[in-house]
Amino acid sequence: MIRVAIAGAAGRMGRSLVEAVSRSNAAIQLTVATVLADDPCHNVDCGLIAMGTSNGVVTVGDLASQVDEFDVLIDFTEPASTISHLEVCRKYRKAMVIGTTGMSESEQQQLKSAENGIPIVFAPNMSVGVNLCFDLLEQAARVMGDEVDIEITEAHHRYKKDAPSGTALKMGEVVAESLGRDLKEVAVYGREGIGDERKRTAIGFSTIRAGDIVGDHTVTFASLGERVEITHRASSRMTFANGAVRAALWVAGKPAAVYSMREVLGLD
């Protein structure tokens, strides 16, 4: 039985994670749920928060005090919190599943430097469908090559803070690598006013933040006369939560390294 801790258990994604673990038929058990110490949901049964049904796991404000109670931490919080949790897990040799987005290059480097200490699954999107899309994007980029203009459009709920989304950036990286480009050099983030004609090598990003959109991503490959669009739409956060459960089951007991969701799914 894999014992799981969930960080930010009272948040939108945290509640979905609590439900996914609690309802899973696999050999996995929720044993720890954390919230901020000043959160109104502190010291409350996380099952009541997420599902309206008690699961006996009361939220705590200090992950370090619970290190004997879990094997894998699932963290979809914010960069600063994730880095703090990373240090705890490194110290006590606990595996992690990280879905936090918006990390700076420095924070991502801190995460990668932990690979010699603990096993980590780090992915901007843990849905099975999105990770299949990554393979489709590689194929489309190779086949259509430099003869098309490439644009990435993403939409999320009004509360999402980082833009473009981690998934959109990963899609851009996949496409750029397939074409031998450096995304840092060719990415264009939004357009305004009168500018120069679009460069063929550019990869454009457009962002929408509105309402309660869970997550939509479209990559357009457009030439003169036709276009191919690869789209993924998430209608429920449970698709990400169920992927995280799958990752937690997979990463437990693995050698220390930073793994991708594609490895979890057997796509790499």
C-alpha positions as CSV (number, residue, x, y, z in Angstrom):
1,M,0.0,0.0,0.0
2,I,1.5,3.4,-1.1
3,R,0.8,6.1,1.5
4,V,0.2,9.5,-0.1
5,A,0.4,13.1,1.2
6,I,-1.4,15.9,-0.7
7,A,-0.2,19.4,-0.5
8,G,-2.7,22.3,-0.7
9,A,-5.6,19.9,-0.1
10,A,-8.2,22.6,0.2
11,G,-7.4,24.2,-3.1
12,R,-9.2,23.6,-6.4
13,M,-6.7,21.0,-7.6
14,G,-6.1,19.7,-4.1
15,R,-9.7,18.8,-3.6
16,S,-9.7,16.8,-6.9
17,L,-6.6,15.0,-5.7
18,V,-8.1,14.1,-2.4
19,E,-11.2,12.7,-4.2
20,A,-9.0,10.8,-6.8
21,V,-6.9,9.1,-4.1
22,S,-9.9,8.4,-1.9
23,R,-11.9,6.8,-4.7
24,S,-9.0,4.9,-6.3
25,N,-9.2,1.1,-6.4
26,A,-5.4,0.8,-6.6
27,A,-3.1,0.0,-3.7
28,I,-2.9,3.7,-2.6
29,Q,-4.0,5.4,0.6
30,L,-4.3,9.1,1.6
31,T,-2.7,9.5,4.9
32,V,-1.6,13.2,5.0
33,A,-3.3,16.4,3.7
34,T,-1.7,19.8,4.2
35,V,-3.0,23.4,4.0
36,L,-1.5,26.7,5.0
37,A,-1.4,27.2,8.8
38,D,-3.8,30.1,8.6
39,D,-6.2,28.5,6.2
40,P,-9.8,28.3,7.4
41,C,-9.7,24.6,6.4
42,H,-6.8,23.9,8.8
43,N,-7.5,21.0,11.2
44,V,-10.6,19.9,9.2
45,D,-11.3,16.5,7.7
46,C,-10.1,16.8,4.1
47,G,-12.8,14.3,2.9
48,L,-15.5,16.7,4.1
49,I,-13.7,19.6,2.2
50,A,-13.4,17.7,-1.1
51,M,-16.3,15.3,-1.2
52,G,-18.7,16.1,1.7
53,T,-17.8,12.7,3.2
54,S,-15.4,12.1,6.0
55,N,-12.2,10.1,5.2
56,G,-10.6,10.5,8.6
57,V,-7.6,12.5,7.3
58,V,-7.4,15.9,9.1
59,T,-5.5,18.7,7.5
60,V,-2.2,19.9,9.0
61,G,-0.1,23.0,8.4
62,D,3.4,21.4,8.7
63,L,4.5,18.7,6.2
64,A,7.7,18.1,8.1
65,S,5.8,16.9,11.2
66,Q,4.1,14.1,9.1
67,V,7.2,12.6,7.4
68,D,6.7,9.2,9.0
69,E,3.1,9.0,7.6
70,F,3.6,9.1,3.9
71,D,5.7,7.6,1.0
72,V,4.9,10.0,-1.8
73,L,3.9,13.7,-1.8
74,I,1.6,15.0,-4.6
75,D,2.1,18.7,-5.0
76,F,0.1,21.0,-7.3
77,T,0.5,24.2,-5.2
78,E,2.7,27.2,-6.1
79,P,6.4,27.4,-6.9
80,A,7.6,28.7,-3.5
81,S,5.6,26.1,-1.6
82,T,6.7,23.3,-3.9
83,I,10.4,24.2,-3.4
84,S,9.9,24.3,0.4
85,H,8.2,20.8,0.2
86,L,11.0,19.6,-2.0
87,E,13.6,20.3,0.7
88,V,11.5,18.4,3.2
89,C,11.2,15.4,0.9
90,R,14.9,15.4,0.1
91,K,15.8,15.5,3.7
92,Y,13.6,12.5,4.6
93,R,13.9,10.6,1.3
94,K,10.3,10.9,0.2
95,A,9.2,10.5,-3.5
96,M,7.3,13.4,-5.1
97,V,4.8,13.9,-7.9
98,I,4.9,17.6,-8.9
99,G,2.3,19.3,-11.2
100,T,3.1,22.9,-10.1
101,T,3.5,25.3,-13.0
102,G,4.9,28.8,-13.3
103,M,8.3,27.8,-11.9
104,S,11.3,30.1,-12.8
105,E,14.4,28.6,-14.4
106,S,16.1,28.8,-11.0
107,E,13.3,26.9,-9.3
108,Q,13.3,24.3,-12.0
109,Q,17.0,23.9,-11.6
110,Q,16.6,23.4,-7.8
111,L,14.1,20.6,-8.6
112,K,16.4,18.9,-11.1
113,S,19.3,19.1,-8.7
114,A,17.3,16.9,-6.3
115,E,17.4,14.0,-8.8
116,N,20.4,12.4,-7.0
117,G,18.4,12.3,-3.7
118,I,14.8,11.3,-4.5
119,P,12.6,10.0,-7.3
120,I,10.3,12.8,-8.8
121,V,7.7,12.8,-11.5
122,F,7.5,16.4,-12.8
123,A,5.0,17.3,-15.5
124,P,3.1,20.4,-16.4
125,N,0.1,18.2,-17.3
126,M,-0.6,14.7,-16.0
127,S,-3.6,13.9,-18.2
128,V,-3.2,10.9,-20.5
129,G,-4.7,12.8,-23.4
130,V,-2.3,15.7,-23.2
131,N,0.7,13.4,-23.1
132,L,-0.5,11.5,-26.1
133,C,-0.8,14.9,-27.8
134,F,2.9,15.5,-27.3
135,D,3.6,12.5,-29.5
136,L,1.2,13.8,-32.1
137,L,2.8,17.2,-32.1
138,E,6.3,15.6,-32.6
139,Q,4.9,13.8,-35.7
140,A,3.1,16.8,-37.1
141,A,6.1,19.0,-36.7
142,R,8.4,16.5,-38.4
143,V,6.1,15.9,-41.3
144,M,5.0,19.6,-41.9
145,G,8.4,20.9,-41.1
146,D,9.4,24.5,-41.9
147,E,6.5,24.9,-44.4
148,V,4.0,26.0,-41.8
149,D,3.3,28.7,-39.3
150,I,2.8,27.4,-35.8
151,E,0.6,29.0,-33.2
152,I,-0.4,27.8,-29.7
153,T,-3.6,28.9,-28.0
154,E,-4.5,28.1,-24.4
155,A,-7.4,28.9,-22.2
156,H,-7.9,28.5,-18.4
157,H,-10.1,29.7,-15.6
158,R,-9.9,33.3,-14.4
159,Y,-7.9,32.3,-11.2
160,K,-4.9,30.8,-13.0
161,K,-1.9,33.1,-12.3
162,D,0.9,31.9,-14.7
163,A,0.7,32.5,-18.5
164,P,1.3,30.9,-20.9
165,S,0.3,27.7,-19.1
166,G,3.0,25.1,-18.4
167,T,1.3,22.7,-20.8
168,A,1.4,25.3,-23.6
169,L,5.1,25.9,-23.0
170,K,5.8,22.2,-23.0
171,M,3.9,21.9,-26.3
172,G,6.1,24.7,-27.7
173,E,9.2,22.9,-26.5
174,V,8.1,19.6,-28.1
175,V,7.5,21.3,-31.4
176,A,10.6,23.5,-31.3
177,E,12.9,20.5,-30.5
178,S,11.3,18.5,-33.3
179,L,12.2,21.3,-35.7
180,G,15.7,21.9,-34.3
181,R,14.7,25.3,-32.9
182,D,15.4,27.0,-29.5
183,L,12.0,28.0,-28.1
184,K,13.6,30.8,-26.1
185,E,14.7,32.4,-29.4
186,V,11.6,31.8,-31.5
187,A,8.7,32.2,-29.0
188,V,6.4,35.2,-29.5
189,Y,4.1,35.9,-26.6
190,G,1.1,37.9,-27.8
191,R,0.9,40.6,-30.4
192,E,-0.2,44.3,-30.5
193,G,0.0,47.2,-32.9
194,I,1.7,47.3,-36.2
195,G,4.8,45.1,-36.4
196,D,7.0,43.2,-38.9
197,E,5.7,40.4,-41.0
198,R,5.5,37.1,-39.1
199,K,8.8,35.1,-39.2
200,R,8.4,31.6,-40.4
201,T,10.4,30.2,-37.6
202,A,8.3,31.9,-34.9
203,I,6.1,29.9,-32.5
204,G,3.3,32.1,-31.3
205,F,1.4,31.9,-28.0
206,S,-2.0,33.3,-27.2
207,T,-3.6,33.2,-23.7
208,I,-7.2,33.3,-22.5
209,R,-8.2,33.6,-18.9
210,A,-12.0,33.5,-18.3
211,G,-14.7,31.9,-16.1
212,D,-14.2,28.3,-15.0
213,I,-12.4,26.9,-18.1
214,V,-10.5,23.9,-16.8
215,G,-7.9,23.8,-19.6
216,D,-8.0,24.0,-23.4
217,H,-4.9,23.8,-25.7
218,T,-4.7,24.0,-29.5
219,V,-1.6,23.9,-31.6
220,T,-2.2,25.1,-35.2
221,F,0.1,24.2,-38.1
222,A,-1.0,26.5,-40.9
223,S,0.3,26.7,-44.5
224,L,-1.1,28.5,-47.5
225,G,-4.2,26.5,-48.4
226,E,-4.6,24.2,-45.3
227,R,-4.1,23.9,-41.6
228,V,-3.9,21.1,-39.1
229,E,-5.0,21.7,-35.5
230,I,-4.2,19.4,-32.6
231,T,-6.5,20.2,-29.6
232,H,-7.0,18.9,-26.1
233,R,-9.9,20.0,-23.9
234,A,-10.1,19.1,-20.3
235,S,-13.6,19.2,-18.8
236,S,-12.7,18.2,-15.3
237,R,-9.7,18.5,-13.0
238,M,-10.2,14.8,-12.3
239,T,-8.3,13.9,-15.5
240,F,-5.2,15.5,-14.0
241,A,-5.8,14.1,-10.5
242,N,-6.2,10.6,-11.8
243,G,-3.0,11.0,-13.8
244,A,-1.2,12.1,-10.6
245,V,-2.5,9.0,-8.8
246,R,-1.1,6.9,-11.5
247,A,2.2,8.7,-11.3
248,A,2.4,8.2,-7.5
249,L,1.9,4.5,-7.8
250,W,4.5,4.4,-10.5
251,V,7.2,6.5,-8.8
252,A,7.2,4.8,-5.4
253,G,10.4,2.8,-5.1
254,K,12.0,4.1,-8.3
255,P,15.7,5.1,-8.4
256,A,16.4,8.8,-7.7
257,A,15.8,10.8,-10.8
258,V,13.4,13.4,-12.3
259,Y,10.9,11.5,-14.5
260,S,8.3,12.7,-17.0
261,M,4.7,11.7,-17.3
262,R,5.5,10.2,-20.6
263,E,7.7,7.7,-18.8
264,V,4.9,6.9,-16.4
265,L,2.6,6.1,-19.3
266,G,5.3,4.1,-21.2
267,L,5.4,6.6,-24.1
268,D,9.2,7.2,-23.7
